[in-house]
Amino acid sequence: MGKVYAAIDRAMARFIASQHLFFVATAPLDPAGHVNISPKGLQSFCIVDPNTVAYLDLTGSGIETVAHLRENGRIVIMFCAFESTPRILRLHGRGAAVLPPDPRFSELVGLFPRHPGIRSVIVVALERISDSCGYGVPRYVYKGEREQLSRWARRKGPAGLTRYRSDHNRTSIDGLSGLSDEETGG
């Protein structure tokens, strides 16, 4: 049976640390808009305190999460156990994208392993923490992280990443505001 918690406890923190994959979901306010679900990995998640989490937002093809958070702040992060004891953990909250121009950015980035292509740090103030059984989640074996995104970002270099963000991260697929000139790095 599922349970709701007031904060992330030590057992939850160990469960989160043992997961190689998590999912992030956001949605615009417009009911005709697109719900976005993104898989994340690469050791890009951390617990800031028992009611705050953060993850690295690496440069990619879309800007949906940042645009949705700017519009309404709603976000849910889900962890599923694909190995060991079945469990699903959902972290609902209000999120914000902290971008390089923000004075908090360098401190937050320091919480994570170094990655090329960091676009922002998503910080989430948790409002609801819940788990469920996960009995319907299949078992998978972790074989390692994919290197393509890191290689791509290193090949692009800082100037290439700035151009890419300027070309591809200005607006969401629904036309919501993404990154400004200052935020793209340009």
N, C-alpha and C positions, 0 to 999 in steps of 0.2 A: 504494500500500500504506500502511496506517496505521502510525503511529509513536507511541511513548510518550516523554514528555519529563520531565526532572527539575524544570524550572521554566519559567515564562513568559519567553521571550526577546524581543528587540526586534522580530523579524519577527512573532511572535504578537501582541505588543502593538499593532503597526500594524494587523494584521488585525482584532483586537478593536475598535480605535478606529474602523475604517471600517464596522463593522456597525451598522445602525440598530435591529436586533431581536435579542433572545436569548430562550432558553427556559429555564425553571427547573423541575426535576422533583424531587419528594419523595414519600415514601410512609410510611404508618404501619407499625408492626411487625406488627399484626394482618393475616394474609393475606386476611381478608374486608374489610379497609379499602380505601378508595379511593386510588389513585395520583393525584397531582396534577401537572399540567403547566400552567405559566402563561407566556404570552408577555409580554415586557417591552420597553420602549423608553424614549423621552423622555430620552435621555442620562443614564440612571440607573445606569450601571455604571462601576466604576473598578478599576484594579489598584493595590492598596496596596503590595505588594512582589512579587517573582517567585513567591512561593508563597502569597500571600493576595490575595483579591479581595473586593469589596463591591458591593452594589447597594442602591438605595433601595426600600423596601417602602412603596408608597403606599396610602392607605386605599382599600379596595375591599370587594366583597361577601363575600369569604371570608377565612379566617385559616388556611388549610391549611398553608402553608409554615411559619409560625411554630409551629403546633401540632406538626407533624411534626418540626421541628428540636428542639423541646423534648423530644419523646419519644425521638428516636434520633439526631439530628444529621446524618443522611445527606442529601446533596444532590448534584445534578449540574446544571451550567449548560452549555447547548449554543449555539454560534454556528454559523450556516450562511451561506455566501456565496450570496446570491441574484443578485448582480451580479459581474462580473469572474471571476477564476479559481475554479473549484469547490473548496470546502473545507468540512469540518465539524470544529469544535474542541469537545471535551468537557472540562470541568473538574469532576472528581469531588472531593468533600471532605467535611469536617465543618463544618457551619454553625451559627451562633448568631444570634438576633435581638437586636440592641442597641436597646432602647427608651428613650424620653426620660428616665425616671428614672435610667438608668445614666450615670455620670460620663463615659463614653467617647462618648456619643451626640453631643454638640455638636461634638466634634473630627471625628468621622466624617462628620456631615452637612456639614461645611465642605469636604469633598472633592468635593462635587457642585454642579451648578447649583441654584439655589433652585427649589423646587417646593412648591405648596400641598398639604396633606394628607399629609405624611410621617408614617407610622405607626411605622416602625423602619428600621434599617439592618441588612441581612443581611450578615454577615461570614463568609467561607468560607476555612478553612485547607485548601489543596489537597493531596490525597493521590495523585491520578493526573491527568495532563494528557496527552491523546491527540488525534490528528487522524486523519481519513480523507478519502477523495477527494471526496465530495460530488457525484459524477457524476450521481446520480439526482435531485438537487435542481433544480427548475425555476428558470428565470431570472424575476425580477420587477424592476420598476423602482420605486425609492423615490420617492414623491411628497410626502412630508412627514409631520410628526407630527400626530396627532389632538389636538385641543384640548379635547375633551369632559370628560376627567377633571379637568384643571386648572380649567376653568370650574365644574364641579360642586363641587369642593373649595372654591373661592373663594366661591361662592354659599352653601355650608353655613356657612362661617366656623368659627372655632375651637370655639365652643359646639356648633354643629350637627355638626361632625366628632366631637366627644366623644360626643354622643348616638348618632350613627350607629355608632361603634365599640362603644359599650356595648350597643346593640341587636343588632348583626350580627356582632361579632367576639369573642364570649365563648367559643365552642366551634367546633370544626371540624365538617364534615358527618358525621364518625364519632364525635362527642362528645368529642374530645380537648380539653384545656384550651387556650384561646386567650388573650385578654387579661384581666387582672384589672382591678378598679376603678381602681387607681393607673395602670395602663398604658393605659387607654382615654383618660386625660386628665381623668377625673372625680374 
